[in-house]
Amino acid sequence: MGVDLRVAMRNFATGVCVMSTKVDGPDGPEHDAVTVNSLTSLSLDPPLVSVCLRQDSVFLADLLVSGSWALSILDIGASDVARAFATGRDNRRAALATVSAVPGEHTGALVLDGPGWLECGLRQVVEVGDHTLLIGDVLATGSQDRRPPLVFLHGEYHAVGAGGANRHDREVRTR
């Protein structure tokens, strides 16, 4: 029996975030953002997080130039936002014009409206397999009371509430 990591990991629920960065372009700041579900809290003292991105990502190339990023945690109403930022760069840049976001005070990267956010500075880069692990110093955080967070499980977006996980993208069927 071969190893099929993707099939096995479909059974592990993850939170869903939009990660953004900003680089200085010839006409001023250029923002880009991608959907990620690989956010991990690594340390509280000092506050550190990690995120993994594909090594061939154009977003990663910009992030390595900027040295900073913002992470916006998405709520159950943002599955369309998650889908928009899981596409190609041109579509992502168009989507940035349609979301509620402000530049972060510490990084200039865009912080989307959501239940929580972090601004991070690049501490360490580790190439692992076909991905790059980014370890960041958490420079600032924020949170607000919102709807429950969006999670990704079995290839679909779900809401987690007091009653457990419910599918958000399709009608919930009961027996």
N, C-alpha and C positions, 0 to 999 in steps of 0.2 A: 504494500500500500504506500503510495507516494504522499508527500507532504503538500497539503493544500491550505496554506495559512489563511488565504482570503476567506475560504468557506468556514474555517474554524472561527475566525475573528468576527464573522457576521453575528455571532451569538454574544458578543461583548458590547454592551451599550456604552456610547460615548457622548459627551456633550458636543455641541456644535457652536463654533465661533467664526467670526470673520476677522482675519488678520490683515492689517493694512500697513503700508509703508509709504514713505515720501522720498523722492530724490529730486535734486535740483536739475531741471531741464533747461534748454536754451530759451524757452519762453516763460520760465518760472517754475514753481513747484509742480511735480507730476506725481499723482497718487495712483496706487494700485491696491487691490485687495483680493484675497482668496478665502474660500471656505476651508476651515481646518477642523479636524476632530481628534487631533493628536496632542492636545494641550495637557501637560502634566505639571502639577505643583511639585517642585523638587526639594525646596527648603524654605523654612519660615525665617531662619536667622543665619545668613542673610536671605531675604526673600528672592527666590529663584524659581523660574519656570522653564519648561522645555517644550519645543514644538518640532515636528519633523516635516520636511518638505522634500519633494522629489528633486534629485540633483540636476535634472534638466529643466527645472522651472525658471522661467524668465522673472517671475516674482522673486525667487530666491536670489537671483543675480542682483536685482535692485536692492533687496534687503541687505545683502553683503556690502553694497556701496554705502547705503544710508547708515547702517549700524544700529538701527532702532526700528521698533514697530509698536502697533497698538493691537490689542485683542478685544473684540467686543463679543460678549456672550449673548447668544440669541435666545429669544423666548418662543413660545409655541406659535405665535402669530407670524414668525419670520421664516417659515419653510421656503417661501418664494425667494427671499433674500439669500438664503443658503444655496438654493439652486442657481441663482443668478451669478454668484461669485464662485461657482464650481465650473465655470465655462472658460472659454478663451479670453485672452487679454482685452481685445477690443470690446467684447460683450461686458466684461467686468468694468471697464472704464465707463461705458455707457450706463451701467447700473449704478455707479457711484453718484451720478447726477440725479438719481431718483430716490436715494435713501436719505434719511435724516441723520446727519453726521456733523461733527465739529472737529477741527484740528486739536490734537492733544497738546496740552501746555508744555510737556517735556520733550516730545518727539516730533510734533507737527503731523504725525500720522493720524488718519481719520478715526475717530471714535464714533461708532454707530449707537443710536438710541437702543438700549437694551437693559436687561437686569443687572449687568455687571460689565466692567471693563478693566483693562490693565494697560499701562504703557511700560515698555521694556527697552533696555539697552543691551546690545550684544556683548556677552561675556566670553562665550566659547563656541566653536564650530567643530563638529565631529562628523566626518563622513563615515556612514555605516551602510553597507550594502548599496542599494539604489537610492537611498535617501541621505539627507543631511540633517543631523540633529543640531538644533540651535538652542543654546542655553542662554537665558536672558536674566539680567538683573531687573527686578520689578522696581520701577521708578515711581509709579503712582497707580492707585486703584480707585474704583468707585463702584457703588451699587445703589440700586433703588428698588423699592417694592414693585414688582411687576407680575405678569402672568408667569406660570411655571416655565422652566427652561425647556428648550428643544433638545431632543436626543436623537441619535442615529443608531438604529438597530435593525438587523435583517435587511439592509439596503433601503430602508425607509425612514422618514422622519416621524417622531412620536412626541407626545406630551407626557410628562411625568407629573402626576398630581397626587393628592392624598389617597386616591383609590388605586394607584399603581399606574403602569404604562398603558397608554391608549394610543392607537394609531392616529396620526394627525392628517395624513395625506389622503386617507380614504375613509369611507364610512365604517364605523365600528360595528361589527356584526355580533350579535348575542345569540345564544342558543336558547 
